[in-house]
Amino acid sequence: MCVGCRGRARQTDLLRVVAIGPELVPDSTTRQPGRGAYLHPDVECLELAQRRRAFARALRVAGSLSDEAVMAIVHQEN
């Protein structure tokens, strides 16, 4: 399920994101340890997730997370 639009999709159609320290890191290989959150690789879904603070909630992390790496990947794919 996408944390931005809350829409269901196949796992292969979504981008997995993990928190490493205070930073969100895209995990295209799905091999990074830890809890992951899934997102459509779409700018609208990323903006919805940011507005709703969905990454911190889904990853169970306190505080804010830097999402510059995820933003670069999403903008690159579009």
VMD Tcl script that builds the backbone (N, CA, C; Angstrom):
set m [mol new atoms 234]
animate dup $m
set s [atomselect $m all]
$s set {name element resname resid chain x y z} {
  {N N MET 1 A 0.842 -1.174 0.000}
  {CA C MET 1 A 0.000 0.000 0.000}
  {C C MET 1 A 0.894 1.247 0.000}
  {N N CYS 2 A 0.539 2.206 -0.802}
  {CA C CYS 2 A 1.289 3.456 -0.901}
  {C C CYS 2 A 0.981 4.328 0.314}
  {N N VAL 3 A 2.030 4.853 0.972}
  {CA C VAL 3 A 1.814 5.700 2.145}
  {C C VAL 3 A 1.304 7.084 1.751}
  {N N GLY 4 A 1.416 7.444 0.474}
  {CA C GLY 4 A 0.939 8.752 0.020}
  {C C GLY 4 A -0.541 8.751 -0.276}
  {N N CYS 5 A -0.940 7.988 -1.284}
  {CA C CYS 5 A -2.338 7.992 -1.718}
  {C C CYS 5 A -3.157 6.885 -1.068}
  {N N ARG 6 A -2.504 5.992 -0.324}
  {CA C ARG 6 A -3.144 4.861 0.353}
  {C C ARG 6 A -3.741 3.866 -0.642}
  {N N GLY 7 A -3.307 3.929 -1.900}
  {CA C GLY 7 A -3.789 3.001 -2.913}
  {C C GLY 7 A -3.003 1.699 -2.883}
  {N N ARG 8 A -3.671 0.632 -3.221}
  {CA C ARG 8 A -3.014 -0.671 -3.262}
  {C C ARG 8 A -2.413 -0.906 -4.642}
  {N N ALA 9 A -1.243 -1.525 -4.647}
  {CA C ALA 9 A -0.569 -1.871 -5.891}
  {C C ALA 9 A 0.367 -3.035 -5.612}
  {N N ARG 10 A 0.842 -3.653 -6.687}
  {CA C ARG 10 A 1.816 -4.729 -6.510}
  {C C ARG 10 A 3.089 -4.140 -5.922}
  {N N GLN 11 A 3.765 -4.944 -5.146}
  {CA C GLN 11 A 4.973 -4.481 -4.475}
  {C C GLN 11 A 6.044 -4.068 -5.486}
  {N N THR 12 A 6.065 -4.702 -6.642}
  {CA C THR 12 A 7.053 -4.363 -7.664}
  {C C THR 12 A 6.783 -3.011 -8.316}
  {N N ASP 13 A 5.560 -2.494 -8.191}
  {CA C ASP 13 A 5.207 -1.195 -8.761}
  {C C ASP 13 A 5.484 -0.044 -7.801}
  {N N LEU 14 A 5.828 -0.364 -6.557}
  {CA C LEU 14 A 6.052 0.656 -5.536}
  {C C LEU 14 A 7.543 0.785 -5.227}
  {N N LEU 15 A 7.918 1.937 -4.708}
  {CA C LEU 15 A 9.290 2.203 -4.282}
  {C C LEU 15 A 9.375 1.998 -2.775}
  {N N ARG 16 A 10.288 1.128 -2.342}
  {CA C ARG 16 A 10.463 0.898 -0.900}
  {C C ARG 16 A 11.398 1.963 -0.353}
  {N N VAL 17 A 11.053 2.493 0.798}
  {CA C VAL 17 A 11.837 3.535 1.458}
  {C C VAL 17 A 12.111 3.089 2.887}
  {N N VAL 18 A 13.363 3.230 3.336}
  {CA C VAL 18 A 13.729 2.898 4.712}
  {C C VAL 18 A 14.353 4.119 5.364}
  {N N ALA 19 A 14.327 4.146 6.677}
  {CA C ALA 19 A 14.950 5.236 7.434}
  {C C ALA 19 A 16.296 4.757 7.940}
  {N N ILE 20 A 17.343 5.482 7.554}
  {CA C ILE 20 A 18.684 5.222 8.064}
  {C C ILE 20 A 19.110 6.501 8.757}
  {N N GLY 21 A 19.089 6.455 10.079}
  {CA C GLY 21 A 19.327 7.670 10.855}
  {C C GLY 21 A 18.185 8.634 10.634}
  {N N PRO 22 A 18.494 9.917 10.436}
  {CA C PRO 22 A 17.431 10.902 10.212}
  {C C PRO 22 A 17.100 11.093 8.732}
  {N N GLU 23 A 17.441 10.124 7.899}
  {CA C GLU 23 A 17.291 10.284 6.460}
  {C C GLU 23 A 16.494 9.138 5.842}
  {N N LEU 24 A 15.636 9.467 4.894}
  {CA C LEU 24 A 14.912 8.461 4.114}
  {C C LEU 24 A 15.780 8.049 2.945}
  {N N VAL 25 A 15.894 6.745 2.751}
  {CA C VAL 25 A 16.741 6.220 1.686}
  {C C VAL 25 A 15.904 5.300 0.811}
  {N N PRO 26 A 15.908 5.510 -0.513}
  {CA C PRO 26 A 15.192 4.593 -1.399}
  {C C PRO 26 A 15.900 3.241 -1.406}
  {N N ASP 27 A 15.138 2.179 -1.384}
  {CA C ASP 27 A 15.688 0.829 -1.339}
  {C C ASP 27 A 15.160 0.052 -2.537}
  {N N SER 28 A 15.767 0.263 -3.677}
  {CA C SER 28 A 15.295 -0.365 -4.904}
  {C C SER 28 A 15.549 -1.864 -4.930}
  {N N THR 29 A 16.517 -2.343 -4.153}
  {CA C THR 29 A 16.821 -3.780 -4.123}
  {C C THR 29 A 16.008 -4.517 -3.070}
  {N N THR 30 A 15.285 -3.806 -2.226}
  {CA C THR 30 A 14.501 -4.338 -1.098}
  {C C THR 30 A 15.343 -5.225 -0.187}
  {N N ARG 31 A 16.595 -4.854 -0.004}
  {CA C ARG 31 A 17.505 -5.631 0.836}
  {C C ARG 31 A 17.957 -4.894 2.098}
  {N N GLN 32 A 17.616 -3.615 2.216}
  {CA C GLN 32 A 18.026 -2.849 3.393}
  {C C GLN 32 A 17.321 -3.392 4.633}
  {N N PRO 33 A 18.031 -3.472 5.743}
  {CA C PRO 33 A 17.385 -3.956 6.968}
  {C C PRO 33 A 16.440 -2.910 7.548}
  {N N GLY 34 A 15.520 -3.386 8.334}
  {CA C GLY 34 A 14.615 -2.476 9.027}
  {C C GLY 34 A 13.257 -2.386 8.382}
  {N N ARG 35 A 12.437 -1.583 8.994}
  {CA C ARG 35 A 11.064 -1.386 8.557}
  {C C ARG 35 A 11.049 -0.567 7.269}
  {N N GLY 36 A 10.181 -0.913 6.355}
  {CA C GLY 36 A 10.090 -0.191 5.097}
  {C C GLY 36 A 8.703 0.381 4.879}
  {N N ALA 37 A 8.643 1.442 4.115}
  {CA C ALA 37 A 7.378 2.044 3.701}
  {C C ALA 37 A 7.383 2.070 2.175}
  {N N TYR 38 A 6.226 1.903 1.579}
  {CA C TYR 38 A 6.134 1.834 0.130}
  {C C TYR 38 A 5.405 3.049 -0.416}
  {N N LEU 39 A 5.858 3.484 -1.584}
  {CA C LEU 39 A 5.358 4.707 -2.195}
  {C C LEU 39 A 5.325 4.532 -3.704}
  {N N HIS 40 A 4.248 5.029 -4.341}
  {CA C HIS 40 A 4.253 5.078 -5.804}
  {C C HIS 40 A 5.364 6.041 -6.222}
  {N N PRO 41 A 6.148 5.709 -7.227}
  {CA C PRO 41 A 7.199 6.645 -7.669}
  {C C PRO 41 A 6.586 7.804 -8.448}
  {N N ASP 42 A 5.770 8.586 -7.789}
  {CA C ASP 42 A 5.013 9.665 -8.394}
  {C C ASP 42 A 5.127 10.898 -7.492}
  {N N VAL 43 A 5.257 12.059 -8.084}
  {CA C VAL 43 A 5.424 13.303 -7.329}
  {C C VAL 43 A 4.202 13.581 -6.453}
  {N N GLU 44 A 3.003 13.322 -6.968}
  {CA C GLU 44 A 1.784 13.591 -6.197}
  {C C GLU 44 A 1.723 12.730 -4.939}
  {N N CYS 45 A 2.085 11.458 -5.055}
  {CA C CYS 45 A 2.067 10.574 -3.886}
  {C C CYS 45 A 3.127 10.995 -2.872}
  {N N LEU 46 A 4.287 11.423 -3.358}
  {CA C LEU 46 A 5.334 11.895 -2.457}
  {C C LEU 46 A 4.870 13.131 -1.702}
  {N N GLU 47 A 4.236 14.068 -2.386}
  {CA C GLU 47 A 3.746 15.281 -1.725}
  {C C GLU 47 A 2.657 14.966 -0.710}
  {N N LEU 48 A 1.772 14.029 -1.038}
  {CA C LEU 48 A 0.743 13.612 -0.081}
  {C C LEU 48 A 1.372 12.991 1.162}
  {N N ALA 49 A 2.358 12.150 0.967}
  {CA C ALA 49 A 3.028 11.507 2.099}
  {C C ALA 49 A 3.740 12.537 2.971}
  {N N GLN 50 A 4.354 13.528 2.353}
  {CA C GLN 50 A 5.025 14.578 3.109}
  {C C GLN 50 A 4.012 15.394 3.901}
  {N N ARG 51 A 2.915 15.754 3.269}
  {CA C ARG 51 A 1.891 16.568 3.916}
  {C C ARG 51 A 1.265 15.834 5.107}
  {N N ARG 52 A 1.048 14.532 4.947}
  {CA C ARG 52 A 0.414 13.731 5.991}
  {C C ARG 52 A 1.412 13.227 7.039}
  {N N ARG 53 A 2.703 13.491 6.819}
  {CA C ARG 53 A 3.774 12.975 7.702}
  {C C ARG 53 A 3.690 11.456 7.812}
  {N N ALA 54 A 3.433 10.827 6.676}
  {CA C ALA 54 A 3.188 9.392 6.634}
  {C C ALA 54 A 4.461 8.567 6.791}
  {N N PHE 55 A 5.614 9.081 6.370}
  {CA C PHE 55 A 6.838 8.300 6.465}
  {C C PHE 55 A 7.216 8.027 7.920}
  {N N ALA 56 A 7.214 9.053 8.744}
  {CA C ALA 56 A 7.574 8.877 10.153}
  {C C ALA 56 A 6.619 7.918 10.852}
  {N N ARG 57 A 5.355 8.020 10.529}
  {CA C ARG 57 A 4.357 7.148 11.147}
  {C C ARG 57 A 4.524 5.703 10.665}
  {N N ALA 58 A 4.698 5.505 9.375}
  {CA C ALA 58 A 4.817 4.156 8.820}
  {C C ALA 58 A 6.115 3.477 9.257}
  {N N LEU 59 A 7.179 4.251 9.384}
  {CA C LEU 59 A 8.470 3.688 9.773}
  {C C LEU 59 A 8.675 3.680 11.278}
  {N N ARG 60 A 7.699 4.234 12.001}
  {CA C ARG 60 A 7.745 4.313 13.459}
  {C C ARG 60 A 9.018 5.002 13.959}
  {N N VAL 61 A 9.235 6.194 13.415}
  {CA C VAL 61 A 10.399 7.001 13.759}
  {C C VAL 61 A 9.897 8.311 14.342}
  {N N ALA 62 A 10.485 8.726 15.437}
  {CA C ALA 62 A 10.123 10.000 16.048}
  {C C ALA 62 A 10.897 11.124 15.370}
  {N N GLY 63 A 10.250 12.246 15.179}
  {CA C GLY 63 A 10.908 13.399 14.583}
  {C C GLY 63 A 10.751 13.438 13.079}
  {N N SER 64 A 11.424 14.410 12.474}
  {CA C SER 64 A 11.310 14.581 11.024}
  {C C SER 64 A 12.437 13.831 10.312}
  {N N LEU 65 A 12.165 13.481 9.073}
  {CA C LEU 65 A 13.125 12.742 8.260}
  {C C LEU 65 A 13.448 13.544 7.000}
  {N N SER 66 A 14.692 13.528 6.602}
  {CA C SER 66 A 15.109 14.193 5.375}
  {C C SER 66 A 14.767 13.291 4.191}
  {N N ASP 67 A 14.040 13.824 3.232}
  {CA C ASP 67 A 13.588 12.999 2.107}
  {C C ASP 67 A 14.174 13.441 0.769}
  {N N GLU 68 A 15.351 14.050 0.786}
  {CA C GLU 68 A 15.958 14.557 -0.440}
  {C C GLU 68 A 16.317 13.442 -1.410}
  {N N ALA 69 A 16.817 12.309 -0.920}
  {CA C ALA 69 A 17.196 11.196 -1.796}
  {C C ALA 69 A 15.969 10.592 -2.468}
  {N N VAL 70 A 14.874 10.472 -1.733}
  {CA C VAL 70 A 13.635 9.932 -2.296}
  {C C VAL 70 A 13.078 10.905 -3.324}
  {N N MET 71 A 13.148 12.195 -3.021}
  {CA C MET 71 A 12.659 13.217 -3.931}
  {C C MET 71 A 13.430 13.165 -5.255}
  {N N ALA 72 A 14.734 12.968 -5.189}
  {CA C ALA 72 A 15.550 12.895 -6.398}
  {C C ALA 72 A 15.167 11.695 -7.256}
  {N N ILE 73 A 14.925 10.550 -6.628}
  {CA C ILE 73 A 14.540 9.347 -7.373}
  {C C ILE 73 A 13.164 9.538 -8.020}
  {N N VAL 74 A 12.230 10.080 -7.292}
  {CA C VAL 74 A 10.871 10.258 -7.820}
  {C C VAL 74 A 10.881 11.246 -8.990}
  {N N HIS 75 A 11.613 12.334 -8.847}
  {CA C HIS 75 A 11.674 13.315 -9.931}
  {C C HIS 75 A 12.428 12.757 -11.141}
  {N N GLN 76 A 13.385 11.883 -10.906}
  {CA C GLN 76 A 14.153 11.266 -11.983}
  {C C GLN 76 A 13.282 10.318 -12.804}
  {N N GLU 77 A 12.391 9.577 -12.133}
  {CA C GLU 77 A 11.546 8.617 -12.822}
  {C C GLU 77 A 10.410 9.273 -13.593}
  {N N ASN 78 A 10.070 10.493 -13.267}
  {CA C ASN 78 A 8.971 11.192 -13.968}
  {C C ASN 78 A 9.482 12.109 -15.014}
}
mol reanalyze $m
mol bondsrecalc $m
mol representation Tube
mol addrep $m
